[in-house]
Amino acid sequence: MSRNILDIEFVRKQFPVFQNPKTADFAFFENAGGTYVPKHVIEKLNDFMITKKVQPYGDFGPSIEAGNEMDNSLEKIAELLNISKNEFIIGPSTTMNMFLLSNAIKDWLKTDDEIIVTNQDHEANIGSWRKLAEKGINIKEWKFNPKSAELEVEDLKNLITKRTKFICVCHTSNVVASINNLKEIISIAHSHDIKVVGDGVAYMAHDIIDLKELDIDFYGFSLYKTYGPHLALLYGKKELLDQTKNLNHEFLASEIPYTMNPGGPNHEELACLSGVTDYYETLYSHHFTEQGLNLHEKGKKVFELIYNHEETLIKTLIEFLKLKKNVRLIGKTSHSRSERMPTVSFTVKDKSSLEIAKAAGKNQIGIRNGEFYAWRCLKGLGIEPNDGVVRVSMVHYNNIEEVNRLIDFLDTIL
């Protein structure tokens, strides 16, 4: 019999941090900066470091096993995202992956060609594209509405010209948290023969995207913010990757997508990456009985349960903050997960964001303040980036008891 509610106790048992006496009483709400990892990842990493920490793809036992485990991770991640193994790279960070991509395609661009970026994005997605201005590329900024903090599609349409070649936009802002309509943006872009680069860093901890169905040209996200090791993934349509410049060794010129991944991925972290998909399969087996589904289909069903659980967490926090007249909520005040992610940013009149974050830490509650590498977003909102906003970022392993504890703390300090 299938369950229709996420079993939060079962979820938390999969994460050793919640069973450790040193950390069990800590309420962690800085998940947008990096999530905890389940035991499946930790066990695979430990085993690799103990028994297979050798150069992989050799002709002896541990080397063969190391290569097999790395390949298994690539296959599992490909199945989860409904893409092929030769359509993505695993690199050290989204910042680095976007830098590599921008350098791999810069020969596609001519002087005075245009790239549209937003002021809502994290620098990881837009910093490398802005640097192409040094090569004579015209960088245009799609600015959000400062009253709503939303990117408005009509403004994008007004920026597009015959010289526009790329639109670089976040799926979700790590500060504003609204879900941007990538499907519509991609449709508009493709009708003008423009390619779209999507940043899923703040999105992919909360949903599983079918990148084929989305029809996006390039899409990146950080695996350490989606329950995995400190790695990042960059997807590209195969026909586009085939046209990119080789950034790797000369003898690897035909080894796409490794041409965009000089040095290759970290071996032990890649090998344990399949622990993330093992975790999703564990959640599926606990909650559902239907057989014959592939990993992507299982993941979508698991995230339907996560969707509802996260919506409950958001509603509880936002309804509390809306009652505080000295609080400025950033972005939508709706708690609907169809409109926003469970990251809630706010400022408090006459109170430092740093003061609030520090006080929370002393109460065993982990939140952060600052600009979170989205300083252009904060400037667009009229917020001084140095002190920035208070950010509470929740994921599915947070429970309502932790949220109520956070609310009790905020009620005293606000």
N, C-alpha and C positions, 0 to 999 in steps of 0.2 A: 504493500500500500504506500502510495506517495504522500509525502508531507507537503503542506502548502505554506508552512511558516519556517523560516530559517531557525534551526536548532542552535541557538547562540552558545549554549554550554558545550555542545559538541565542537563547534567551531573553535572556541577558546582552548579546548583540550589539544588541538592540533598545534598550538603555539607554545613552545617551552617557556617563553617569557612570562606567561600567565601562571605557570606552575612554580616558578622560581621564587623562593621567599624574599629575595632582595628586590624583586620587581613586581611581585604580585599585587601590591597595593598602589602601584603607580598608574594613574589614569593618563594614557598617552593620546594626545590630540594634535600631534604634529606629523600626521601621516602623509601629508602632501610633500613633506621634505624627505620622506623615506619610510616605508612600512616595515613592521616586524616580518620575520620569515617563519614559515611553518617548519615542523620537524622534518618533513620530507626533504627540504632543501638542505638543512643542517646535516642530516645523516649522510646524504650523498656527498656533500662537500668534505666531511670528515673522512669518509671511506676513501674518496679519491686521494686526499692528501696523505693518507696512511699507506695505501696499497698500490696507487697508480700514478704517483707524482714523478713521471718520467716523460720523455719526449713521446708524443702519441704517434700512431700510425706506423709503428715499426713492425718487426717480424717476431717479437717475443711477447710472452704472455701479458705482463702489465701494460706494455705499450699498445698491444692490440686492444685490450680492454679499455684503455683510456680513450683511444680513438672511437671505439664503439659507443662509449657513453656520451662523448661529445656529439657524435652523429645522431644519437637517440634524442638528445635535447633539441637539435635542429629540426628533426622530423616531428617531434611532439609540438613544438611551438608553431611550425608551419601548419599542422593539422588544426591547432587551436584557432588560428587566425584565418583559416581557409585560404592559404597561399602556398606557393611552392618553395622548396629549400633554396632555389637559386634566385629568389626574389627579395632577399633581405640579408643584411649584415648584422652581426652582433659586435658592438664596439663598447668603449669604456663609458660613454655618456652621450646624452642627446646633443649637448653642446658640440662635442667632437664630431658626432655623426653628421650634424648639419653643416659643420665647417668642411668636412670631407665632401659632402654632396655639393655644396656651393662651388667648391674648387673643381669637382669632377664635371660640372656642366657649364662652367664659365665660358668655354669655347663656343657654346651655343649662342652666346649673346654678342651683340654688336654695340658700339658706342651709341648712346641715346636710347637704347632699349630700356624698357621700364619693368621694375619689380614693385609690386604693391605689398607692403607690410602693414601691420596694425600697431596701434599704441596700447593694445590690450594684452599683448603677448609677453611672455617670459623672454629674456634676452637669448636663451638657447636657440629659439626658432628664428629670431630676426637679426641677431647680432652679426652672423656670418653673411647674411644677405646684404645688410647695410654696408659692410666692408667692400662690396663690389662697386660702390660709388667711386672708389679709388681707380677703377678700371673704366670709368666713364659711363657706368650704368646709372640711369635715373631712378632713384628710390622715392616712391610716393607712399605717403602714410594714410591709411584708412583709419580715421579717428572715430572713436566711439562717442556716443551722445553723453556729454558730461553729467547730465541730469539723471539718466537711467543707467549709465555705464555699459550700455548695449551697443554692439556693432549693428548698424542699420544698412540693409542690403541696398537701398536706394543710393546711399552715399558711395558704396562700392561701384555701382553702375556708372556713376558720374566720374569716377577716377579712371575707368578703363578706356584705353585708346588702341589704335592699331599697333602701337609700339609695346604694349603690355605683353610680357612673356610669362611671368610667374605671379601668383598670389600666394602669400605665405601667411597662414592664419591658424590660431589655436582652435582646437575642438572645444576646449573649455579653458577659461582663464584660471590661473592658480590663485587669483585674488578675487575676481568678480564671481566666478563659479557658474555663470550662465552657460547653457549648452548652445553653442553656435550651430546654426543649420548648415552643416558642411555639405549636405546633399544639394541644397539650393545653390550654395556658393560654387560647387563643382559644376553644376549644370550651367550656370551663367558663364563660368570661365571657359568650359569646353566649347560653348557656342561661339566663343571668340578665339578659339585655338590657343587658349592660355592654360598652362599647367598649374596645378595646385599642390602646395606642400603643407601638410597638416601636422600640427603639434598635438599629440595625444597624451602628453606627460600627465596632465591633471585629469584625464578622462579614463584611462585604461585600468585604474584600480577599481573602477565601479561598473564596468561593462566589458563585454567581448564584442569587438567590431568585426564584421565581415568586410574585409578590405576590398574584396572583389565586388561585392554588391554596392559598396560605397562608391566605387569607380575613381578613387583618389589616385593621383599620380605618384606621390611620395608621402610617407607617413612615419613619424618617429615617436617613440616614447621610452621612458626610463624603466627598466625592469626592476631596479631597486625600489621603485615606488609602486610596484605591482607584486609584492611579496617574494621577490627574488634577490639575487646577489647584485653587487654594484656593477651592472652592465646596462646597455641600452640597445634598442632595436631600431633599425631603419629599413622600411619597406620601400620598394620601387617597382613599378610595372616592368616586367622583363624586357619589353621592347624598348623601354627608355634606358634601363640599366645597360643594355647592349651598346648604347650610343655614348656612354659616359667615358671620360678620359681615364686611362690607367694611372692610378696614384701609387701602385704597389711596385714590386720588383719587375724588371723588364721581362723575365721569363714567365711571369704570371699574367701577361697581357691578355690572354684569352680566358682566364679563370674568373669569369664574372659570377658573383658579385665581389669576389675577393680583391678585384682591382680597386675597389673603393675602401679596402680595409687593411691598410699597411700594418704589418706586424701580426695581423690576425687577432682573434679573441683570446681572452684569458682562459687557459685550458680548464683549470679546476672550477672556475665559476660557470663556464659554459656547461661543463659536465653536470653540475648540480642544478642547472636551470630546469631540467625535466622534473625536478622536485615540485616546481610550481604547478605543472600540469598534473602530477600525481596527487597534489593537494586538491585540485578541482575535481579530479576523478573520485577522490575519497568523499568529498562533499556530495557529489552526485549519487554515489552508491548508498550513502546514508539517508538521503532524502527521496530518492526515486528508485523504482523497480523496473522501469521500461528498459528493454535490452535492444541491442543493435544500433545504437546511436554512435556517431563519431564524436571525437573530442570537442569539436566546435559546437555541435548540437547539445552535448552535455553541458558545456560551459554556458551556453545561452540559458539553459534551464536553471542552472545554479544561480546565475545572475538575476533571474527574475525574482528569486527569493531574496537575494541581496538588495535588490531595488526596493522592495517593500520594507525591509528592515531599516535601510538607510533613510527612507522617507519618514519613518517614525522618529528617528534620531533628530533629523533636521527640524521637523515640526516642533518637537519639544523645545529645542534651543531657540529657534527663531521666534516662536510665540512668546517666549520669555523676554527676549531682547526687544521685541516690538513694544513692550510695555514700558521700557525705560526711555524717558524723554531726552536723556542726555546721551543716548547712543545713536550713532549714525551707522546704519547697516549699509554695506556696499552691495550693489546689485539688487536682484529680485528679492522681495520679501516673501515670495511664495515658498512653500515647503515642498512643492511638487517635484519629484525626481525626473519628470519629463521635461522640466524647465531648467533645473539646476542640479549641481552636485553637492554633496554634503561637506563643502568647505565654506565656512562662514567668516567673513572679514568685517571688522567694524572699528570705529574710533569712538572715544568717549570725550565729551566736552570737558575741558579743563583737567584732563588726566592724561599722563604720558602712557603710551602703549607699552613702553618698556617697563614702566612701573607695574602695570597689570600683569605682564608676562612673568616678571621676577617674583611677584607675590604668589602667582599660581605655582611656580616651581617650588617655593617654600612649603606649599601645601600638597606636594606630591602630585601635581597636575601639570602635564607638559603641553603648553601652548607656546606660540612664538609671536614676536612682533618684528616689524621691519617692512622692506619693500619686496623681498623674496625674488630678487632679480627681475622684477616687473616695475622698475622705477618709472618708466614712461607712463605706465598705467596710473600710478599714484599721482604723478604730476598732472595728468589729464583730469584727475578727480579733485585737484586742488589740495592734495595731502602732501605734507612735507615727507619725502621718502626716508629720511634718516631714522626718525622715530616710527614712521609708517603706521600700519594698521595692526590690530590684534587679529590673529588668524587662528581659528579652531577648525582643524581638518579631521573629519571622521571617516572611518571605513567600516566594513561589515563586522569586524571582530570587536568593535566598541559596543558596549551594552548600555541599556537605558539607565542602569544604576550609576555608571560613570558620568553620563550626561547630567543626571540630577545632582551628582556631587559637584560637577563644574558649575551648574546653575546656582547652587547654594553658595559656592565661593564667589561667583560674580555678583550675586545679590548683596553680599556684604561690602564688596569693594566699589560697586557702582553707586 
